[in-house]
């Protein structure tokens, strides 16, 4: 036995008696740091930029930005994707603004494997998260489960809530409660393979210099620290369409930037996505953009034809207006997404979450 093996044996003896510690080899499947699979974001172009098959199971995700930037819609898409994989979702509503019809527009089945919780305080949010994780562990749930909190900074701590209106709140109290909740629960999220998406507000950075970020997420640093993925959302211009001689707003452009991807040293460029009034994010357009970015689809020199690779020497040519028909002819958007994801993995463009 080597000196190193002897050291590990000594740690194992202590760990066997201590429920709060453990020792593993780097490839051990029991490691809580291991994300066993990914849950598609519902925005294929974002999945491609992540370089992984969606959001990691069992980890903390933060979607932050100013109002009307698509954060809630994007999280609903993730719940719909979890359901598509045979899993479920929970919407913890602290803003009392859950919209059932909007959730269904985004693909969420609101009748099966979906529930809405409400919370009036930060402590209430974290107690509900803890109860969910413990229930998943106790029942042996082994399917995707996405919880979205909308939003973590919409409510205050119980201490501040109990103060009279006009009475000065304790400085930093809300951030301290969030930090305590994250420290307590992050390992339970991992054990339950429960993906938690915190929707967070953006606040202006008052002391920021002219070339520094002008805004940041609210609620202190705890969510930033514990999040495996952080995505900044910002709204763009309206998308207009001519209807009966009049221009009507059918949606808006939204810009996304990955601010943090744990383990990646890359600086990510901003992505543009289309957010529509009636279906949420434009899945088909994002799928086309992702296919072009990855090289599965190329564009002819005159930019009139798209060429989809279907084999080593075979392609399917189609105009941009024929994209929906092409996808439908190949089995529909979800089947095409799986084909595209498999192609990206085979090409080494996307890694599974348990591969490093």
Legacy VTK file of the C-alpha trace (Angstrom):
# vtk DataFile Version 3.0
C-alpha trace
ASCII
DATASET POLYDATA
POINTS 356 float
0.000 0.000 0.000
1.352 3.422 -1.001
1.581 6.319 1.415
-1.306 8.017 -0.396
-3.538 4.920 -0.083
-2.753 4.782 3.615
-3.798 8.429 3.974
-7.107 7.782 2.181
-7.752 4.709 4.369
-7.352 6.901 7.415
-9.863 9.418 6.060
-12.301 6.621 5.210
-12.244 5.401 8.833
-13.240 8.855 10.063
-15.808 9.369 7.281
-17.521 6.077 8.138
-18.428 7.519 11.546
-19.272 11.060 10.403
-22.517 11.639 8.409
-21.308 15.101 7.405
-18.262 14.024 5.407
-17.235 11.443 2.812
-14.263 10.569 0.592
-14.451 9.426 -3.047
-12.349 8.780 -6.111
-12.715 11.444 -8.798
-14.887 9.216 -10.991
-17.206 7.995 -8.233
-20.840 8.167 -9.365
-21.872 8.953 -5.781
-20.148 12.320 -5.836
-22.704 15.067 -5.216
-20.705 17.350 -7.498
-21.562 15.060 -10.406
-24.463 16.181 -12.603
-25.867 12.912 -13.988
-27.651 14.549 -16.929
-28.755 17.842 -18.399
-32.218 19.324 -18.852
-32.595 21.273 -22.127
-33.219 24.976 -21.614
-35.861 25.112 -24.343
-33.523 27.427 -26.261
-31.265 25.189 -28.406
-28.869 28.040 -29.222
-28.318 28.560 -25.478
-27.701 24.819 -25.017
-25.078 24.985 -27.767
-23.298 27.915 -26.129
-23.344 26.131 -22.762
-21.563 23.261 -24.509
-23.643 20.852 -22.437
-27.033 19.193 -22.949
-28.899 21.920 -21.079
-28.958 22.799 -17.382
-27.216 20.454 -14.922
-29.442 18.265 -12.777
-29.115 18.925 -9.056
-27.542 22.379 -9.368
-28.456 26.006 -8.748
-29.221 28.180 -11.781
-29.749 31.953 -11.761
-31.710 33.841 -14.416
-31.425 37.553 -13.712
-32.232 40.800 -15.474
-34.578 43.754 -15.582
-38.324 43.464 -16.116
-39.845 42.126 -19.351
-36.662 40.335 -20.414
-37.996 36.768 -20.620
-36.657 35.264 -17.374
-39.906 33.658 -16.225
-40.722 32.445 -19.737
-37.295 30.820 -20.084
-37.706 29.006 -16.749
-41.149 27.754 -17.805
-39.565 26.339 -20.960
-37.092 24.418 -18.770
-39.968 22.931 -16.756
-41.672 21.905 -20.008
-38.448 20.189 -21.121
-38.207 18.335 -17.796
-41.778 17.126 -18.274
-40.946 16.034 -21.817
-38.208 13.856 -20.307
-40.782 12.225 -18.013
-40.090 14.532 -15.080
-41.946 17.278 -13.249
-41.835 20.889 -12.185
-42.711 23.190 -9.298
-43.337 26.943 -9.601
-42.711 28.752 -6.292
-44.539 32.056 -6.720
-43.467 34.856 -4.409
-44.742 37.633 -6.689
-48.298 36.186 -6.779
-48.250 36.454 -10.563
-48.429 32.875 -11.874
-50.151 32.812 -15.265
-51.482 29.369 -16.121
-52.201 30.209 -19.764
-48.676 31.556 -20.267
-47.193 28.422 -18.722
-49.206 26.305 -21.160
-48.088 28.489 -24.079
-44.518 27.632 -23.094
-45.291 23.923 -23.257
-45.929 23.214 -19.559
-48.558 20.583 -18.790
-50.279 22.294 -15.868
-52.483 19.272 -15.132
-49.877 16.533 -14.680
-46.573 16.560 -12.749
-46.779 20.279 -12.025
-47.652 22.295 -8.947
-47.583 25.921 -7.811
-46.366 26.906 -4.361
-46.598 30.326 -2.762
-44.259 32.005 -0.280
-44.461 35.362 1.498
-40.932 35.418 2.912
-37.434 34.325 1.958
-37.546 31.769 4.768
-40.801 30.435 3.314
-39.126 29.963 -0.072
-36.252 27.986 1.414
-38.494 25.884 3.658
-40.497 24.904 0.593
-37.298 24.095 -1.317
-36.054 21.984 1.589
-39.344 20.097 1.871
-39.303 19.408 -1.877
-35.727 18.087 -1.867
-36.360 15.887 1.180
-39.529 14.468 -0.397
-37.672 13.657 -3.616
-34.971 11.862 -1.622
-37.471 10.000 0.581
-39.557 8.760 -2.362
-36.521 7.785 -4.446
-37.548 10.074 -7.325
-35.149 9.438 -10.225
-36.530 11.668 -12.976
-35.818 15.308 -13.853
-37.331 17.780 -11.408
-37.110 21.531 -11.992
-38.109 24.086 -9.371
-38.327 27.726 -10.388
-38.500 30.484 -7.774
-40.128 33.640 -9.136
-38.562 35.523 -7.608
-36.146 35.103 -4.742
-35.809 38.848 -4.070
-39.508 39.730 -4.436
-40.071 39.098 -0.726
-38.158 39.952 2.423
-37.006 38.085 5.474
-39.445 37.381 8.300
-37.526 39.808 10.533
-37.944 42.664 8.083
-41.520 41.704 7.222
-42.533 42.056 10.868
-41.290 45.648 11.026
-43.788 48.466 10.665
-44.006 50.343 7.366
-41.476 53.147 7.540
-39.417 51.380 10.196
-35.833 51.018 9.034
-35.027 47.414 7.973
-31.881 45.743 9.190
-29.159 46.308 6.593
-28.167 43.113 4.780
-30.728 40.951 6.615
-32.344 39.577 3.453
-28.968 38.695 1.942
-27.952 36.925 5.159
-31.095 34.764 5.072
-30.467 33.849 1.414
-26.852 32.951 2.236
-27.924 30.738 5.145
-30.547 28.999 2.999
-28.081 28.320 0.193
-25.461 26.918 2.573
-28.042 24.654 4.158
-29.654 23.312 1.001
-27.154 23.173 -1.862
-26.034 19.649 -0.922
-29.678 18.511 -0.658
-30.384 19.843 -4.150
-27.471 17.746 -5.405
-28.561 14.629 -3.510
-32.106 14.955 -4.888
-30.907 15.825 -8.423
-33.283 18.788 -8.148
-32.497 21.651 -10.513
-33.407 24.998 -8.925
-33.808 28.076 -11.129
-33.791 31.294 -9.124
-35.398 34.179 -11.016
-33.709 37.318 -9.766
-34.107 41.026 -10.327
-31.353 43.249 -11.640
-30.365 46.428 -9.846
-28.364 49.369 -11.139
-24.730 49.475 -10.037
-24.638 53.027 -8.718
-20.862 53.255 -8.211
-20.002 51.537 -11.500
-17.436 53.103 -13.818
-18.261 53.971 -17.450
-16.831 50.723 -18.863
-17.888 48.407 -16.032
-21.216 46.511 -15.827
-24.016 48.965 -15.111
-26.207 46.457 -13.298
-25.981 43.328 -11.172
-28.367 40.823 -9.612
-30.086 41.599 -6.319
-29.902 39.687 -3.039
-26.198 39.764 -2.229
-23.506 37.347 -3.382
-24.800 33.971 -2.161
-26.725 32.990 -5.287
-23.852 34.181 -7.491
-21.467 32.036 -5.477
-23.517 28.818 -5.408
-24.925 28.991 -8.954
-23.414 26.606 -11.481
-24.944 28.636 -14.314
-25.843 32.349 -14.316
-27.573 33.946 -17.298
-28.205 37.645 -17.758
-31.406 38.566 -19.634
-32.055 41.927 -21.267
-34.880 43.110 -23.508
-34.433 44.400 -27.038
-36.580 45.914 -29.749
-40.117 44.853 -30.601
-40.838 42.351 -33.384
-43.535 43.751 -35.659
-45.684 42.103 -38.330
-47.970 43.565 -40.972
-51.553 42.416 -40.262
-54.416 43.751 -42.415
-52.407 46.786 -43.354
-51.423 47.604 -39.767
-48.211 46.845 -37.927
-48.769 44.726 -34.839
-46.333 43.710 -32.124
-45.936 39.935 -32.123
-42.994 39.751 -29.739
-39.610 41.172 -28.895
-35.929 40.448 -29.183
-34.199 39.255 -26.015
-30.474 39.180 -25.378
-28.890 36.511 -23.191
-25.370 36.370 -21.837
-23.873 33.509 -19.847
-22.208 35.276 -16.929
-21.043 32.101 -15.202
-20.596 28.488 -16.227
-18.830 26.694 -13.409
-15.634 25.071 -14.619
-15.455 27.078 -17.845
-12.866 29.859 -18.291
-14.587 31.202 -21.401
-16.082 34.652 -21.867
-19.359 34.133 -23.706
-20.763 36.416 -26.413
-24.290 37.743 -26.202
-27.061 35.684 -27.810
-30.147 37.082 -29.527
-33.411 35.164 -29.212
-36.992 35.846 -30.268
-39.645 36.022 -27.551
-43.153 35.762 -28.994
-46.485 36.725 -27.527
-48.183 33.381 -28.140
-45.565 30.612 -27.746
-42.796 32.013 -25.558
-39.318 31.764 -27.048
-39.201 30.882 -30.754
-37.991 27.289 -30.483
-37.760 26.629 -34.210
-35.702 29.754 -34.901
-33.344 28.940 -32.023
-33.009 25.377 -33.333
-32.126 26.665 -36.801
-29.575 29.125 -35.384
-28.017 26.364 -33.269
-27.845 23.987 -36.241
-26.080 26.629 -38.332
-23.674 27.529 -35.504
-22.776 23.886 -34.975
-22.251 23.181 -38.671
-25.065 20.654 -39.065
-26.674 23.136 -41.450
-24.740 25.329 -43.864
-25.931 28.279 -45.926
-25.302 28.552 -49.649
-23.085 31.363 -50.953
-26.097 33.257 -52.263
-27.771 32.825 -48.843
-30.944 31.480 -50.445
-30.622 27.808 -49.543
-29.889 25.987 -46.308
-28.148 22.618 -46.536
-28.835 20.043 -43.825
-26.397 17.141 -43.486
-28.282 13.844 -43.362
-25.324 11.558 -44.083
-21.675 11.638 -45.100
-22.475 12.683 -48.665
-26.168 13.514 -48.387
-27.855 16.854 -47.767
-31.380 18.215 -47.747
-31.709 21.648 -49.340
-34.458 24.008 -48.244
-35.209 27.749 -48.201
-35.512 29.472 -44.843
-39.282 29.597 -45.288
-39.261 25.810 -45.594
-37.553 25.195 -42.243
-40.730 24.154 -40.385
-41.730 21.714 -43.111
-38.210 20.251 -43.135
-38.252 19.712 -39.368
-41.763 18.225 -39.460
-40.658 15.870 -42.239
-37.866 14.585 -39.986
-40.194 13.787 -37.083
-40.874 17.170 -35.518
-38.902 19.695 -33.425
-38.161 17.420 -30.435
-36.922 14.567 -32.600
-34.797 16.953 -34.639
-33.395 18.433 -31.409
-32.339 14.943 -30.270
-30.734 14.309 -33.652
-28.916 17.635 -33.476
-27.753 17.023 -29.895
-26.457 13.534 -30.780
-24.605 15.020 -33.754
-23.017 17.728 -31.562
-21.936 15.146 -28.953
-20.447 12.884 -31.643
-18.572 15.865 -33.094
-17.239 16.806 -29.645
-19.041 20.171 -29.702
-21.147 19.338 -26.642
-20.066 17.289 -23.641
-22.342 15.420 -21.284
-22.445 16.904 -17.796
-20.671 13.915 -16.269
-17.772 14.235 -18.730
-14.951 16.679 -18.042
LINES 1 357
356 0 1 2 3 4 5 6 7 8 9 10 11 12 13 14 15 16 17 18 19 20 21 22 23 24 25 26 27 28 29 30 31 32 33 34 35 36 37 38 39 40 41 42 43 44 45 46 47 48 49 50 51 52 53 54 55 56 57 58 59 60 61 62 63 64 65 66 67 68 69 70 71 72 73 74 75 76 77 78 79 80 81 82 83 84 85 86 87 88 89 90 91 92 93 94 95 96 97 98 99 100 101 102 103 104 105 106 107 108 109 110 111 112 113 114 115 116 117 118 119 120 121 122 123 124 125 126 127 128 129 130 131 132 133 134 135 136 137 138 139 140 141 142 143 144 145 146 147 148 149 150 151 152 153 154 155 156 157 158 159 160 161 162 163 164 165 166 167 168 169 170 171 172 173 174 175 176 177 178 179 180 181 182 183 184 185 186 187 188 189 190 191 192 193 194 195 196 197 198 199 200 201 202 203 204 205 206 207 208 209 210 211 212 213 214 215 216 217 218 219 220 221 222 223 224 225 226 227 228 229 230 231 232 233 234 235 236 237 238 239 240 241 242 243 244 245 246 247 248 249 250 251 252 253 254 255 256 257 258 259 260 261 262 263 264 265 266 267 268 269 270 271 272 273 274 275 276 277 278 279 280 281 282 283 284 285 286 287 288 289 290 291 292 293 294 295 296 297 298 299 300 301 302 303 304 305 306 307 308 309 310 311 312 313 314 315 316 317 318 319 320 321 322 323 324 325 326 327 328 329 330 331 332 333 334 335 336 337 338 339 340 341 342 343 344 345 346 347 348 349 350 351 352 353 354 355
